[in-house]
Amino acid sequence: MGLFSFFKKETEIEKLQKKYKKLLQESFDLSKTDRAASDLKRGEAEAIADQIEQLKNNPS
C-alpha cells in the first residue's frame, strides 16, 4: 500500500464486494426478527455474488 493508494479508484468488483458484504450483514440482522425479509436480502446478495463471478471470469 503506497502513500497515494487512497486515491486509487475502486474497481467494479470491489464495489460489488462491498455491496455483497453489506447485504449479507443486513440479511443476518434481519434473520433474528423477520425471516422472509432476511431471505430476500440473501437472494439479493447471491445475485451480486453471481455478478462478481461473471466479472472475474470475463474481465473486459
C-alpha positions as CSV (number, residue, x, y, z in Angstrom):
1,M,0.0,0.0,0.0
2,G,1.6,3.2,-1.2
3,L,1.4,6.7,0.1
4,F,-1.3,7.6,-2.5
5,S,-3.2,4.4,-2.5
6,F,-6.2,6.1,-1.0
7,F,-6.6,8.0,-4.3
8,K,-7.0,4.7,-6.2
9,K,-10.5,4.4,-7.7
10,E,-12.4,1.3,-6.6
11,T,-12.9,-1.3,-9.3
12,E,-16.4,-2.6,-10.2
13,I,-15.6,-5.9,-8.4
14,E,-14.6,-4.0,-5.2
15,K,-17.8,-2.0,-5.3
16,L,-19.8,-5.2,-5.7
17,Q,-17.9,-7.0,-3.0
18,K,-18.7,-4.1,-0.6
19,K,-22.4,-4.3,-1.6
20,Y,-22.4,-8.1,-1.2
21,K,-20.9,-7.9,2.3
22,K,-23.4,-5.2,3.3
23,L,-26.4,-7.3,2.1
24,L,-25.2,-10.4,3.9
25,Q,-24.9,-8.3,7.2
26,E,-28.4,-7.0,6.7
27,S,-29.6,-10.5,6.0
28,F,-28.0,-11.7,9.2
29,D,-29.5,-8.9,11.2
30,L,-33.0,-9.5,9.8
31,S,-32.8,-13.2,10.4
32,K,-33.3,-12.5,14.1
33,T,-36.7,-10.8,13.6
34,D,-38.0,-11.3,10.0
35,R,-37.1,-14.5,8.2
36,A,-38.8,-13.6,5.0
37,A,-37.0,-10.2,4.7
38,S,-33.8,-12.0,5.6
39,D,-34.3,-14.5,2.7
40,L,-34.9,-11.6,0.3
41,K,-31.7,-9.9,1.3
42,R,-29.8,-13.2,1.0
43,G,-31.2,-13.5,-2.5
44,E,-30.0,-10.0,-3.5
45,A,-26.6,-10.9,-2.1
46,E,-26.4,-14.1,-4.1
47,A,-27.3,-12.1,-7.3
48,I,-24.4,-9.8,-6.5
49,A,-22.1,-12.8,-6.0
50,D,-23.1,-14.0,-9.5
51,Q,-22.2,-10.6,-10.9
52,I,-18.8,-10.7,-9.2
53,E,-18.1,-14.2,-10.6
54,Q,-19.0,-13.0,-14.1
55,L,-16.7,-10.0,-13.9
56,K,-13.9,-12.2,-12.6
57,N,-14.4,-14.7,-15.4
58,N,-14.8,-12.2,-18.2
59,P,-12.7,-9.1,-17.4
60,S,-13.3,-6.7,-20.2
